[in-house]
Protein backbone atom coordinates (compact mmCIF):
# COMPACT_ATOMS: atom_id res chain seq x y z
CA UNK A 1 0.00 0.00 0.00
CA UNK A 2 1.23 3.49 -0.82
CA UNK A 3 0.86 6.45 1.54
CA UNK A 4 -2.24 7.79 -0.23
CA UNK A 5 -4.07 4.47 0.07
CA UNK A 6 -3.17 4.18 3.75
CA UNK A 7 -4.27 7.76 4.41
CA UNK A 8 -7.65 7.41 2.73
CA UNK A 9 -8.39 4.12 4.51
CA UNK A 10 -7.43 5.63 7.88
CA UNK A 11 -9.79 8.54 7.25
CA UNK A 12 -12.69 6.24 6.34
CA UNK A 13 -11.96 4.05 9.37
CA UNK A 14 -11.99 7.09 11.66
CA UNK A 15 -15.29 8.23 10.16
CA UNK A 16 -16.74 4.76 10.73
CA UNK A 17 -15.87 4.98 14.42
CA UNK A 18 -17.43 8.44 14.59
CA UNK A 19 -20.58 6.97 13.04
CA UNK A 20 -20.67 4.31 15.75
CA UNK A 21 -20.17 6.96 18.41
CA UNK A 22 -22.97 9.11 17.01
CA UNK A 23 -25.21 6.01 17.04
CA UNK A 24 -24.60 5.53 20.77
CA UNK A 25 -22.48 2.41 20.39
CA UNK A 26 -19.26 3.71 22.03
CA UNK A 27 -20.32 4.88 25.47
CA UNK A 28 -17.82 2.84 27.50
CA UNK A 29 -14.00 2.80 27.14
CA UNK A 30 -14.02 -0.96 26.52
CA UNK A 31 -16.49 -0.45 23.65
CA UNK A 32 -14.09 2.05 22.07
CA UNK A 33 -11.13 -0.32 22.35
CA UNK A 34 -12.94 -3.37 20.97
CA UNK A 35 -14.57 -1.48 18.12
CA UNK A 36 -11.32 0.29 17.22
CA UNK A 37 -9.50 -3.05 17.01
CA UNK A 38 -12.26 -4.63 14.92
CA UNK A 39 -12.33 -1.60 12.64
CA UNK A 40 -8.55 -1.73 12.21
CA UNK A 41 -8.78 -5.39 11.23
CA UNK A 42 -11.56 -4.77 8.72
CA UNK A 43 -9.65 -1.94 7.06
CA UNK A 44 -6.39 -3.88 7.08
CA UNK A 45 -8.14 -6.56 5.03
CA UNK A 46 -9.27 -3.91 2.58
CA UNK A 47 -5.80 -2.41 2.43
CA UNK A 48 -4.38 -5.78 1.42
CA UNK A 49 -6.88 -5.92 -1.45
CA UNK A 50 -6.63 -2.35 -2.74
CA UNK A 51 -3.76 -3.02 -5.15
CA UNK A 52 -5.48 -5.86 -6.98
CA UNK A 53 -6.29 -4.97 -10.59
CA UNK A 54 -9.20 -6.73 -12.31
CA UNK A 55 -10.29 -6.87 -15.93
CA UNK A 56 -13.45 -4.93 -15.05
CA UNK A 57 -11.30 -2.02 -13.94
CA UNK A 58 -8.94 -2.22 -16.92
CA UNK A 59 -11.62 -2.74 -19.56
CA UNK A 60 -14.29 -0.38 -18.26
CA UNK A 61 -13.85 1.78 -15.16
CA UNK A 62 -10.41 3.20 -15.94
CA UNK A 63 -11.45 4.03 -19.48
CA UNK A 64 -14.55 5.87 -18.27
CA UNK A 65 -12.51 8.00 -15.86
CA UNK A 66 -10.04 8.74 -18.66
CA UNK A 67 -12.93 9.80 -20.89
CA UNK A 68 -14.12 12.34 -18.33
CA UNK A 69 -10.56 13.51 -17.71
CA UNK A 70 -9.99 14.11 -21.43
CA UNK A 71 -13.35 15.78 -22.02
CA UNK A 72 -13.78 18.30 -19.25
CA UNK A 73 -15.00 16.21 -16.32
CA UNK A 74 -18.58 17.12 -15.43
CA UNK A 75 -18.98 18.89 -18.77
CA UNK A 76 -18.80 15.45 -20.42
CA UNK A 77 -21.76 14.05 -18.48
CA UNK A 78 -23.97 14.90 -21.43
CA UNK A 79 -22.25 12.20 -23.49
CA UNK A 80 -23.54 8.65 -22.95
CA UNK A 81 -20.73 6.33 -21.93
CA UNK A 82 -20.47 2.92 -20.31
CA UNK A 83 -23.27 0.73 -19.01
CA UNK A 84 -23.56 2.09 -15.46
CA UNK A 85 -26.27 4.51 -14.52
CA UNK A 86 -25.58 8.22 -14.17
CA UNK A 87 -25.35 8.65 -10.35
CA UNK A 88 -22.30 6.37 -10.29
CA UNK A 89 -20.81 8.14 -13.30
CA UNK A 90 -21.03 11.43 -11.38
CA UNK A 91 -18.43 10.02 -9.00
CA UNK A 92 -16.18 8.87 -11.86
CA UNK A 93 -16.41 12.34 -13.41
CA UNK A 94 -15.41 13.85 -10.04
CA UNK A 95 -12.45 11.46 -9.74
CA UNK A 96 -11.16 12.66 -13.12
CA UNK A 97 -10.17 15.98 -11.52
CA UNK A 98 -7.71 14.40 -9.08
CA UNK A 99 -4.13 13.62 -9.96
CA UNK A 100 -4.07 10.42 -7.93
CA UNK A 101 -4.87 6.79 -8.66
CA UNK A 102 -8.45 6.61 -9.88
CA UNK A 103 -8.52 2.91 -8.93
CA UNK A 104 -7.91 3.80 -5.28
CA UNK A 105 -10.64 6.45 -5.42
CA UNK A 106 -13.10 4.03 -7.04
CA UNK A 107 -12.40 1.40 -4.41
CA UNK A 108 -12.47 3.96 -1.58
CA UNK A 109 -15.97 5.00 -2.67
CA UNK A 110 -17.15 1.41 -2.32
CA UNK A 111 -15.43 1.13 1.08
CA UNK A 112 -17.30 4.23 2.27
CA UNK A 113 -20.53 2.50 1.35
CA UNK A 114 -19.35 -0.71 3.02
CA UNK A 115 -19.49 1.35 6.22
CA UNK A 116 -22.89 2.84 5.39
CA UNK A 117 -24.18 -0.64 4.55
CA UNK A 118 -22.88 -1.98 7.88
CA UNK A 119 -24.61 0.89 9.68
CA UNK A 120 -27.88 0.20 7.84
CA UNK A 121 -27.74 -3.46 8.88
CA UNK A 122 -26.98 -2.38 12.46
CA UNK A 123 -30.10 -0.19 12.46
CA UNK A 124 -32.22 -2.96 10.93
CA UNK A 125 -31.03 -5.50 13.51
CA UNK A 126 -31.64 -3.00 16.31
CA UNK A 127 -35.20 -2.45 15.15
CA UNK A 128 -35.93 -6.17 15.15
CA UNK A 129 -34.11 -7.45 18.19
CA UNK A 130 -32.59 -4.51 20.09
CA UNK A 131 -29.48 -4.94 22.19
CA UNK A 132 -26.18 -3.21 21.51
CA UNK A 133 -24.26 -6.47 21.22
CA UNK A 134 -26.37 -7.72 18.34
CA UNK A 135 -26.28 -4.36 16.61
CA UNK A 136 -22.49 -4.25 16.77
CA UNK A 137 -22.37 -7.88 15.63
CA UNK A 138 -24.40 -6.93 12.56
CA UNK A 139 -22.16 -3.94 11.88
CA UNK A 140 -18.86 -5.78 12.04
CA UNK A 141 -20.07 -8.99 10.41
CA UNK A 142 -20.94 -6.90 7.36
CA UNK A 143 -17.49 -5.28 7.35
CA UNK A 144 -15.84 -8.71 7.58
CA UNK A 145 -18.21 -10.53 5.21
CA UNK A 146 -15.98 -12.00 2.47
CA UNK A 147 -18.16 -10.87 -0.42
CA UNK A 148 -18.32 -7.33 0.97
CA UNK A 149 -14.53 -7.15 1.38
CA UNK A 150 -13.86 -8.60 -2.06
CA UNK A 151 -16.56 -6.72 -3.96
CA UNK A 152 -15.30 -3.20 -3.35
CA UNK A 153 -11.68 -3.19 -2.20
CA UNK A 154 -10.55 -6.06 -4.44
CA UNK A 155 -12.90 -6.10 -7.43
CA UNK A 156 -13.58 -2.32 -7.60
CA UNK A 157 -17.30 -2.99 -7.86
CA UNK A 158 -19.98 -0.82 -6.26
CA UNK A 159 -22.71 -3.21 -5.12
CA UNK A 160 -22.43 -1.90 -1.56
CA UNK A 161 -23.95 1.39 -2.77
CA UNK A 162 -27.28 0.13 -4.08
CA UNK A 163 -27.65 -2.49 -1.34
CA UNK A 164 -26.93 0.10 1.38
CA UNK A 165 -29.82 2.22 0.12
CA UNK A 166 -32.03 -0.86 -0.29
CA UNK A 167 -31.43 -1.96 3.32
CA UNK A 168 -32.06 1.58 4.54
CA UNK A 169 -35.32 1.53 2.56
CA UNK A 170 -36.38 -1.71 4.25
CA UNK A 171 -35.43 -0.35 7.68
CA UNK A 172 -37.44 2.83 7.14
CA UNK A 173 -40.42 0.94 5.73
CA UNK A 174 -40.53 -1.30 8.81
CA UNK A 175 -40.84 1.89 10.84
CA UNK A 176 -43.74 2.98 8.62
CA UNK A 177 -41.67 5.88 7.28
CA UNK A 178 -42.97 5.25 3.80
CA UNK A 179 -41.85 8.45 2.06
CA UNK A 180 -38.22 8.14 3.19
CA UNK A 181 -38.23 4.41 2.42
CA UNK A 182 -39.43 5.03 -1.13
CA UNK A 183 -36.75 7.66 -1.71
CA UNK A 184 -34.09 5.20 -0.55
CA UNK A 185 -35.20 2.36 -2.80
CA UNK A 186 -35.41 4.82 -5.72
CA UNK A 187 -31.81 5.90 -5.06
CA UNK A 188 -30.84 2.22 -4.90
CA UNK A 189 -32.44 1.60 -8.29
CA UNK A 190 -30.82 4.73 -9.72
CA UNK A 191 -27.39 3.28 -8.93
CA UNK A 192 -27.94 -0.31 -10.03
CA UNK A 193 -30.59 -2.21 -11.95
CA UNK A 194 -30.08 -5.13 -9.54
CA UNK A 195 -32.18 -3.23 -6.99
CA UNK A 196 -35.12 -4.91 -8.75
CA UNK A 197 -34.34 -8.02 -6.69
CA UNK A 198 -35.41 -6.08 -3.58
CA UNK A 199 -37.96 -3.61 -4.96
CA UNK A 200 -40.93 -6.04 -5.11
CA UNK A 201 -41.00 -6.27 -1.32
CA UNK A 202 -42.34 -2.71 -1.32
CA UNK A 203 -45.60 -4.10 -2.72
CA UNK A 204 -45.73 -6.28 0.39
CA UNK A 205 -44.98 -3.23 2.52
CA UNK A 206 -48.02 -1.64 0.85
CA UNK A 207 -50.13 -4.68 1.67
CA UNK A 208 -48.87 -4.53 5.27
CA UNK A 209 -49.64 -0.78 5.42
CA UNK A 210 -46.03 0.18 6.07
CA UNK A 211 -46.07 2.41 2.99
CA UNK A 212 -48.97 4.16 1.28
CA UNK A 213 -49.87 4.16 -2.38
CA UNK A 214 -49.06 7.86 -2.72
CA UNK A 215 -45.49 7.18 -1.61
CA UNK A 216 -44.87 5.30 -4.85
CA UNK A 217 -45.05 8.63 -6.68
CA UNK A 218 -41.77 9.54 -4.98
CA UNK A 219 -39.99 6.75 -6.83
CA UNK A 220 -40.01 8.26 -10.35
CA UNK A 221 -39.61 11.76 -8.91
CA UNK A 222 -36.46 10.77 -7.00
CA UNK A 223 -35.07 8.94 -10.00
CA UNK A 224 -35.56 11.94 -12.29
CA UNK A 225 -34.01 14.35 -9.76
CA UNK A 226 -30.89 12.16 -9.72
CA UNK A 227 -30.73 12.31 -13.51
CA UNK A 228 -30.98 16.11 -13.66
CA UNK A 229 -27.25 16.96 -13.44
CA UNK A 230 -26.55 14.87 -16.54
CA UNK A 231 -29.64 16.22 -18.33
CA UNK A 232 -28.48 19.79 -17.64
CA UNK A 233 -25.11 18.81 -19.12
CA UNK A 234 -26.87 17.69 -22.31
CA UNK A 235 -27.71 14.04 -21.66
CA UNK A 236 -30.97 13.16 -23.49
CA UNK A 237 -33.82 13.02 -20.96
CA UNK A 238 -35.49 10.07 -22.68
CA UNK A 239 -32.24 8.13 -22.55
CA UNK A 240 -32.12 8.45 -18.75
CA UNK A 241 -35.48 6.66 -18.61
CA UNK A 242 -34.64 3.96 -21.16
CA UNK A 243 -31.03 3.41 -20.03
CA UNK A 244 -31.75 0.20 -18.14
CA UNK A 245 -33.68 -1.22 -21.08
CA UNK A 246 -30.62 -0.57 -23.22
CA UNK A 247 -28.41 -2.23 -20.58
CA UNK A 248 -30.43 -5.42 -20.72
CA UNK A 249 -28.97 -6.05 -24.14
CA UNK A 250 -25.40 -5.86 -22.77
CA UNK A 251 -25.60 -8.50 -20.02
CA UNK A 252 -24.98 -11.31 -22.49
CA UNK A 253 -27.06 -14.11 -23.92
CA UNK A 254 -25.71 -17.04 -21.90
CA UNK A 255 -28.09 -18.53 -19.36
CA UNK A 256 -25.56 -18.19 -16.56
CA UNK A 257 -22.38 -16.22 -15.86
CA UNK A 258 -20.64 -17.91 -12.92
CA UNK A 259 -23.67 -17.49 -10.67
CA UNK A 260 -25.31 -20.06 -8.42
CA UNK A 261 -28.64 -19.67 -10.21
CA UNK A 262 -30.97 -22.49 -11.13
CA UNK A 263 -29.26 -22.60 -14.52
CA UNK A 264 -26.09 -23.83 -12.82
CA UNK A 265 -28.01 -27.09 -12.41
CA UNK A 266 -28.67 -27.35 -16.14
CA UNK A 267 -26.41 -29.19 -18.50
CA UNK A 268 -26.51 -28.61 -22.21
CA UNK A 269 -29.76 -26.75 -22.84
CA UNK A 270 -30.97 -27.30 -26.39
CA UNK A 271 -33.43 -24.39 -26.43
CA UNK A 272 -31.88 -21.53 -24.46
CA UNK A 273 -34.57 -19.07 -25.52
CA UNK A 274 -37.29 -21.28 -24.03
CA UNK A 275 -35.24 -21.91 -20.89
CA UNK A 276 -34.73 -18.16 -20.48
CA UNK A 277 -38.46 -17.49 -20.84
CA UNK A 278 -39.27 -20.20 -18.29
CA UNK A 279 -36.78 -18.70 -15.83
CA UNK A 280 -38.36 -15.26 -16.17
CA UNK A 281 -41.81 -16.80 -15.75
CA UNK A 282 -40.65 -18.66 -12.63
CA UNK A 283 -39.26 -15.43 -11.12
CA UNK A 284 -42.54 -13.61 -11.73
CA UNK A 285 -44.44 -16.58 -10.30
CA UNK A 286 -42.34 -16.44 -7.13
CA UNK A 287 -42.94 -12.71 -6.86
CA UNK A 288 -46.70 -13.01 -7.40
CA UNK A 289 -46.81 -15.96 -5.01
CA UNK A 290 -45.22 -13.83 -2.28
CA UNK A 291 -47.73 -11.05 -2.98
CA UNK A 292 -50.65 -13.50 -2.73
CA UNK A 293 -49.27 -15.08 0.46
CA UNK A 294 -48.84 -11.64 2.01
CA UNK A 295 -52.35 -10.60 0.97
CA UNK A 296 -53.90 -13.74 2.46
CA UNK A 297 -52.00 -13.19 5.73
CA UNK A 298 -52.15 -9.38 5.69
CA UNK A 299 -53.70 -9.19 9.16
CA UNK A 300 -50.79 -11.15 10.61
CA UNK A 301 -47.76 -9.57 8.93
CA UNK A 302 -45.18 -8.31 11.40
CA UNK A 303 -41.71 -6.87 10.85
CA UNK A 304 -40.10 -10.30 11.11
CA UNK A 305 -42.32 -11.69 8.37
CA UNK A 306 -41.55 -8.66 6.20
CA UNK A 307 -37.83 -9.37 6.59
CA UNK A 308 -38.55 -12.97 5.62
CA UNK A 309 -40.31 -11.84 2.45
CA UNK A 310 -37.35 -9.54 1.69
CA UNK A 311 -34.97 -12.49 1.92
CA UNK A 312 -37.20 -14.72 -0.20
CA UNK A 313 -37.30 -12.18 -3.01
CA UNK A 314 -33.63 -11.15 -2.82
CA UNK A 315 -32.56 -14.81 -3.05
CA UNK A 316 -35.31 -16.22 -5.23
CA UNK A 317 -35.53 -13.67 -8.05
CA UNK A 318 -31.86 -13.80 -9.14
CA UNK A 319 -31.85 -17.55 -8.50
CA UNK A 320 -34.59 -18.09 -11.09
CA UNK A 321 -33.70 -15.42 -13.67
CA UNK A 322 -31.41 -16.15 -16.64
CA UNK A 323 -28.21 -14.24 -17.48
CA UNK A 324 -27.23 -13.73 -13.83
CA UNK A 325 -23.64 -12.77 -12.97
CA UNK A 326 -21.41 -13.59 -9.99
CA UNK A 327 -22.30 -10.54 -7.88
CA UNK A 328 -26.07 -10.58 -8.23
CA UNK A 329 -26.66 -12.23 -4.86
CA UNK A 330 -25.06 -9.36 -2.93
CA UNK A 331 -28.40 -8.22 -1.50
CA UNK A 332 -29.17 -11.83 -0.57
CA UNK A 333 -25.84 -12.07 1.27
CA UNK A 334 -26.66 -8.99 3.32
CA UNK A 335 -30.32 -9.73 4.08
CA UNK A 336 -29.68 -13.33 5.15
CA UNK A 337 -26.92 -12.04 7.42
CA UNK A 338 -29.28 -9.44 8.89
CA UNK A 339 -31.86 -12.14 9.56
CA UNK A 340 -29.31 -14.42 11.22
CA UNK A 341 -27.96 -11.69 13.51
CA UNK A 342 -31.49 -10.85 14.63
CA UNK A 343 -32.49 -14.54 14.83
CA UNK A 344 -29.29 -16.59 15.39
CA UNK A 345 -31.07 -19.91 14.95
CA UNK A 346 -31.06 -19.11 11.21
CA UNK A 347 -27.26 -18.72 11.05
CA UNK A 348 -27.09 -21.38 8.35
CA UNK A 349 -28.77 -19.09 5.80
CA UNK A 350 -25.95 -16.53 5.41
CA UNK A 351 -23.41 -19.34 5.46
CA UNK A 352 -25.19 -20.96 2.51
CA UNK A 353 -25.48 -17.71 0.57
CA UNK A 354 -21.83 -16.85 1.20
CA UNK A 355 -20.81 -20.26 -0.06
CA UNK A 356 -22.92 -19.81 -3.19
CA UNK A 357 -21.68 -16.27 -3.87
CA UNK A 358 -18.02 -17.03 -3.20
CA UNK A 359 -18.03 -19.83 -5.75
CA UNK A 360 -18.83 -17.20 -8.36
CA UNK A 361 -16.34 -14.69 -6.96
CA UNK A 362 -13.62 -17.34 -7.07
CA UNK A 363 -14.51 -18.21 -10.66
CA UNK A 364 -14.07 -14.58 -11.74
CA UNK A 365 -11.20 -13.42 -9.55
CA UNK A 366 -9.14 -16.60 -9.96
CA UNK A 367 -10.36 -17.45 -13.48
CA UNK A 368 -11.10 -21.03 -12.52
CA UNK A 369 -13.79 -22.96 -10.68
CA UNK A 370 -13.19 -24.09 -7.13
CA UNK A 371 -16.27 -26.34 -7.19
CA UNK A 372 -19.09 -26.82 -9.68
CA UNK A 373 -21.52 -23.89 -9.55
CA UNK A 374 -24.33 -26.41 -9.10
CA UNK A 375 -23.15 -26.80 -5.49
CA UNK A 376 -23.98 -23.15 -4.95
CA UNK A 377 -27.39 -23.59 -6.58
CA UNK A 378 -28.27 -26.36 -4.13
CA UNK A 379 -27.10 -24.13 -1.27
CA UNK A 380 -29.50 -21.41 -2.44
CA UNK A 381 -32.36 -23.91 -2.71
CA UNK A 382 -31.78 -24.71 0.97
CA UNK A 383 -31.65 -20.98 1.70
CA UNK A 384 -35.01 -20.45 -0.01
CA UNK A 385 -36.56 -23.30 1.96
CA UNK A 386 -35.18 -21.85 5.19
CA UNK A 387 -36.42 -18.34 4.35
CA UNK A 388 -39.87 -19.70 3.50
CA UNK A 389 -39.96 -21.64 6.78
CA UNK A 390 -38.89 -18.53 8.70
CA UNK A 391 -41.54 -16.36 7.03
CA UNK A 392 -44.27 -18.91 7.63
CA UNK A 393 -43.25 -19.27 11.27
CA UNK A 394 -43.45 -15.49 11.78
CA UNK A 395 -46.90 -15.30 10.20
CA UNK A 396 -48.15 -18.12 12.41
CA UNK A 397 -46.59 -16.55 15.50
CA UNK A 398 -48.24 -13.22 14.75
CA UNK A 399 -51.60 -14.93 14.28
CA UNK A 400 -51.32 -16.67 17.65
CA UNK A 401 -50.46 -13.34 19.26
C-alpha positions in Angstrom: 0.0 0.0 0.0 1.2 3.5 -0.8 0.9 6.4 1.5 -2.2 7.8 -0.2 -4.1 4.5 0.1 -3.2 4.2 3.8 -4.3 7.8 4.4 -7.7 7.4 2.7 -8.4 4.1 4.5 -7.4 5.6 7.9 -9.8 8.5 7.2 -12.7 6.2 6.3 -12.0 4.0 9.4 -12.0 7.1 11.7 -15.3 8.2 10.2 -16.7 4.8 10.7 -15.9 5.0 14.4 -17.4 8.4 14.6 -20.6 7.0 13.0 -20.7 4.3 15.7 -20.2 7.0 18.4 -23.0 9.1 17.0 -25.2 6.0 17.0 -24.6 5.5 20.8 -22.5 2.4 20.4 -19.3 3.7 22.0 -20.3 4.9 25.5 -17.8 2.8 27.5 -14.0 2.8 27.1 -14.0 -1.0 26.5 -16.5 -0.4 23.7 -14.1 2.0 22.1 -11.1 -0.3 22.4 -12.9 -3.4 21.0 -14.6 -1.5 18.1 -11.3 0.3 17.2 -9.5 -3.0 17.0 -12.3 -4.6 14.9 -12.3 -1.6 12.6 -8.6 -1.7 12.2 -8.8 -5.4 11.2 -11.6 -4.8 8.7 -9.6 -1.9 7.1 -6.4 -3.9 7.1 -8.1 -6.6 5.0 -9.3 -3.9 2.6 -5.8 -2.4 2.4 -4.4 -5.8 1.4 -6.9 -5.9 -1.5 -6.6 -2.3 -2.7 -3.8 -3.0 -5.1 -5.5 -5.9 -7.0 -6.3 -5.0 -10.6 -9.2 -6.7 -12.3 -10.3 -6.9 -15.9 -13.5 -4.9 -15.1 -11.3 -2.0 -13.9 -8.9 -2.2 -16.9 -11.6 -2.7 -19.6 -14.3 -0.4 -18.3 -13.8 1.8 -15.2 -10.4 3.2 -15.9 -11.5 4.0 -19.5 -14.6 5.9 -18.3 -12.5 8.0 -15.9 -10.0 8.7 -18.7 -12.9 9.8 -20.9 -14.1 12.3 -18.3 -10.6 13.5 -17.7 -10.0 14.1 -21.4 -13.4 15.8 -22.0 -13.8 18.3 -19.2 -15.0 16.2 -16.3 -18.6 17.1 -15.4 -19.0 18.9 -18.8 -18.8 15.5 -20.4 -21.8 14.0 -18.5 -24.0 14.9 -21.4 -22.3 12.2 -23.5 -23.5 8.7 -23.0 -20.7 6.3 -21.9 -20.5 2.9 -20.3 -23.3 0.7 -19.0 -23.6 2.1 -15.5 -26.3 4.5 -14.5 -25.6 8.2 -14.2 -25.3 8.7 -10.4 -22.3 6.4 -10.3 -20.8 8.1 -13.3 -21.0 11.4 -11.4 -18.4 10.0 -9.0 -16.2 8.9 -11.9 -16.4 12.3 -13.4 -15.4 13.9 -10.0 -12.5 11.5 -9.7 -11.2 12.7 -13.1 -10.2 16.0 -11.5 -7.7 14.4 -9.1 -4.1 13.6 -10.0 -4.1 10.4 -7.9 -4.9 6.8 -8.7 -8.4 6.6 -9.9 -8.5 2.9 -8.9 -7.9 3.8 -5.3 -10.6 6.5 -5.4 -13.1 4.0 -7.0 -12.4 1.4 -4.4 -12.5 4.0 -1.6 -16.0 5.0 -2.7 -17.1 1.4 -2.3 -15.4 1.1 1.1 -17.3 4.2 2.3 -20.5 2.5 1.3 -19.3 -0.7 3.0 -19.5 1.4 6.2 -22.9 2.8 5.4 -24.2 -0.6 4.6 -22.9 -2.0 7.9 -24.6 0.9 9.7 -27.9 0.2 7.8 -27.7 -3.5 8.9 -27.0 -2.4 12.5 -30.1 -0.2 12.5 -32.2 -3.0 10.9 -31.0 -5.5 13.5 -31.6 -3.0 16.3 -35.2 -2.4 15.1 -35.9 -6.2 15.1 -34.1 -7.5 18.2 -32.6 -4.5 20.1 -29.5 -4.9 22.2 -26.2 -3.2 21.5 -24.3 -6.5 21.2 -26.4 -7.7 18.3 -26.3 -4.4 16.6 -22.5 -4.2 16.8 -22.4 -7.9 15.6 -24.4 -6.9 12.6 -22.2 -3.9 11.9 -18.9 -5.8 12.0 -20.1 -9.0 10.4 -20.9 -6.9 7.4 -17.5 -5.3 7.4 -15.8 -8.7 7.6 -18.2 -10.5 5.2 -16.0 -12.0 2.5 -18.2 -10.9 -0.4 -18.3 -7.3 1.0 -14.5 -7.1 1.4 -13.9 -8.6 -2.1 -16.6 -6.7 -4.0 -15.3 -3.2 -3.4 -11.7 -3.2 -2.2 -10.6 -6.1 -4.4 -12.9 -6.1 -7.4 -13.6 -2.3 -7.6 -17.3 -3.0 -7.9 -20.0 -0.8 -6.3 -22.7 -3.2 -5.1 -22.4 -1.9 -1.6 -24.0 1.4 -2.8 -27.3 0.1 -4.1 -27.6 -2.5 -1.3 -26.9 0.1 1.4 -29.8 2.2 0.1 -32.0 -0.9 -0.3 -31.4 -2.0 3.3 -32.1 1.6 4.5 -35.3 1.5 2.6 -36.4 -1.7 4.2 -35.4 -0.4 7.7 -37.4 2.8 7.1 -40.4 0.9 5.7 -40.5 -1.3 8.8 -40.8 1.9 10.8 -43.7 3.0 8.6 -41.7 5.9 7.3 -43.0 5.3 3.8 -41.8 8.4 2.1 -38.2 8.1 3.2 -38.2 4.4 2.4 -39.4 5.0 -1.1 -36.8 7.7 -1.7 -34.1 5.2 -0.5 -35.2 2.4 -2.8 -35.4 4.8 -5.7 -31.8 5.9 -5.1 -30.8 2.2 -4.9 -32.4 1.6 -8.3 -30.8 4.7 -9.7 -27.4 3.3 -8.9 -27.9 -0.3 -10.0 -30.6 -2.2 -11.9 -30.1 -5.1 -9.5 -32.2 -3.2 -7.0 -35.1 -4.9 -8.7 -34.3 -8.0 -6.7 -35.4 -6.1 -3.6 -38.0 -3.6 -5.0 -40.9 -6.0 -5.1 -41.0 -6.3 -1.3 -42.3 -2.7 -1.3 -45.6 -4.1 -2.7 -45.7 -6.3 0.4 -45.0 -3.2 2.5 -48.0 -1.6 0.8 -50.1 -4.7 1.7 -48.9 -4.5 5.3 -49.6 -0.8 5.4 -46.0 0.2 6.1 -46.1 2.4 3.0 -49.0 4.2 1.3 -49.9 4.2 -2.4 -49.1 7.9 -2.7 -45.5 7.2 -1.6 -44.9 5.3 -4.9 -45.1 8.6 -6.7 -41.8 9.5 -5.0 -40.0 6.7 -6.8 -40.0 8.3 -10.3 -39.6 11.8 -8.9 -36.5 10.8 -7.0 -35.1 8.9 -10.0 -35.6 11.9 -12.3 -34.0 14.3 -9.8 -30.9 12.2 -9.7 -30.7 12.3 -13.5 -31.0 16.1 -13.7 -27.2 17.0 -13.4 -26.6 14.9 -16.5 -29.6 16.2 -18.3 -28.5 19.8 -17.6 -25.1 18.8 -19.1 -26.9 17.7 -22.3 -27.7 14.0 -21.7 -31.0 13.2 -23.5 -33.8 13.0 -21.0 -35.5 10.1 -22.7 -32.2 8.1 -22.5 -32.1 8.5 -18.8 -35.5 6.7 -18.6 -34.6 4.0 -21.2 -31.0 3.4 -20.0 -31.8 0.2 -18.1 -33.7 -1.2 -21.1 -30.6 -0.6 -23.2 -28.4 -2.2 -20.6 -30.4 -5.4 -20.7 -29.0 -6.1 -24.1 -25.4 -5.9 -22.8 -25.6 -8.5 -20.0 -25.0 -11.3 -22.5 -27.1 -14.1 -23.9 -25.7 -17.0 -21.9 -28.1 -18.5 -19.4 -25.6 -18.2 -16.6 -22.4 -16.2 -15.9 -20.6 -17.9 -12.9 -23.7 -17.5 -10.7 -25.3 -20.1 -8.4 -28.6 -19.7 -10.2 -31.0 -22.5 -11.1 -29.3 -22.6 -14.5 -26.1 -23.8 -12.8 -28.0 -27.1 -12.4 -28.7 -27.4 -16.1 -26.4 -29.2 -18.5 -26.5 -28.6 -22.2 -29.8 -26.7 -22.8 -31.0 -27.3 -26.4 -33.4 -24.4 -26.4 -31.9 -21.5 -24.5 -34.6 -19.1 -25.5 -37.3 -21.3 -24.0 -35.2 -21.9 -20.9 -34.7 -18.2 -20.5 -38.5 -17.5 -20.8 -39.3 -20.2 -18.3 -36.8 -18.7 -15.8 -38.4 -15.3 -16.2 -41.8 -16.8 -15.8 -40.7 -18.7 -12.6 -39.3 -15.4 -11.1 -42.5 -13.6 -11.7 -44.4 -16.6 -10.3 -42.3 -16.4 -7.1 -42.9 -12.7 -6.9 -46.7 -13.0 -7.4 -46.8 -16.0 -5.0 -45.2 -13.8 -2.3 -47.7 -11.0 -3.0 -50.6 -13.5 -2.7 -49.3 -15.1 0.5 -48.8 -11.6 2.0 -52.4 -10.6 1.0 -53.9 -13.7 2.5 -52.0 -13.2 5.7 -52.1 -9.4 5.7 -53.7 -9.2 9.2 -50.8 -11.2 10.6 -47.8 -9.6 8.9 -45.2 -8.3 11.4 -41.7 -6.9 10.9 -40.1 -10.3 11.1 -42.3 -11.7 8.4 -41.6 -8.7 6.2 -37.8 -9.4 6.6 -38.5 -13.0 5.6 -40.3 -11.8 2.4 -37.3 -9.5 1.7 -35.0 -12.5 1.9 -37.2 -14.7 -0.2 -37.3 -12.2 -3.0 -33.6 -11.1 -2.8 -32.6 -14.8 -3.1 -35.3 -16.2 -5.2 -35.5 -13.7 -8.0 -31.9 -13.8 -9.1 -31.8 -17.5 -8.5 -34.6 -18.1 -11.1 -33.7 -15.4 -13.7 -31.4 -16.2 -16.6 -28.2 -14.2 -17.5 -27.2 -13.7 -13.8 -23.6 -12.8 -13.0 -21.4 -13.6 -10.0 -22.3 -10.5 -7.9 -26.1 -10.6 -8.2 -26.7 -12.2 -4.9 -25.1 -9.4 -2.9 -28.4 -8.2 -1.5 -29.2 -11.8 -0.6 -25.8 -12.1 1.3 -26.7 -9.0 3.3 -30.3 -9.7 4.1 -29.7 -13.3 5.1 -26.9 -12.0 7.4 -29.3 -9.4 8.9 -31.9 -12.1 9.6 -29.3 -14.4 11.2 -28.0 -11.7 13.5 -31.5 -10.9 14.6 -32.5 -14.5 14.8 -29.3 -16.6 15.4 -31.1 -19.9 14.9 -31.1 -19.1 11.2 -27.3 -18.7 11.1 -27.1 -21.4 8.3 -28.8 -19.1 5.8 -26.0 -16.5 5.4 -23.4 -19.3 5.5 -25.2 -21.0 2.5 -25.5 -17.7 0.6 -21.8 -16.8 1.2 -20.8 -20.3 -0.1 -22.9 -19.8 -3.2 -21.7 -16.3 -3.9 -18.0 -17.0 -3.2 -18.0 -19.8 -5.7 -18.8 -17.2 -8.4 -16.3 -14.7 -7.0 -13.6 -17.3 -7.1 -14.5 -18.2 -10.7 -14.1 -14.6 -11.7 -11.2 -13.4 -9.6 -9.1 -16.6 -10.0 -10.4 -17.4 -13.5 -11.1 -21.0 -12.5 -13.8 -23.0 -10.7 -13.2 -24.1 -7.1 -16.3 -26.3 -7.2 -19.1 -26.8 -9.7 -21.5 -23.9 -9.6 -24.3 -26.4 -9.1 -23.1 -26.8 -5.5 -24.0 -23.1 -4.9 -27.4 -23.6 -6.6 -28.3 -26.4 -4.1 -27.1 -24.1 -1.3 -29.5 -21.4 -2.4 -32.4 -23.9 -2.7 -31.8 -24.7 1.0 -31.6 -21.0 1.7 -35.0 -20.5 0.0 -36.6 -23.3 2.0 -35.2 -21.9 5.2 -36.4 -18.3 4.4 -39.9 -19.7 3.5 -40.0 -21.6 6.8 -38.9 -18.5 8.7 -41.5 -16.4 7.0 -44.3 -18.9 7.6 -43.3 -19.3 11.3 -43.4 -15.5 11.8 -46.9 -15.3 10.2 -48.1 -18.1 12.4 -46.6 -16.6 15.5 -48.2 -13.2 14.8 -51.6 -14.9 14.3 -51.3 -16.7 17.6 -50.5 -13.3 19.3 
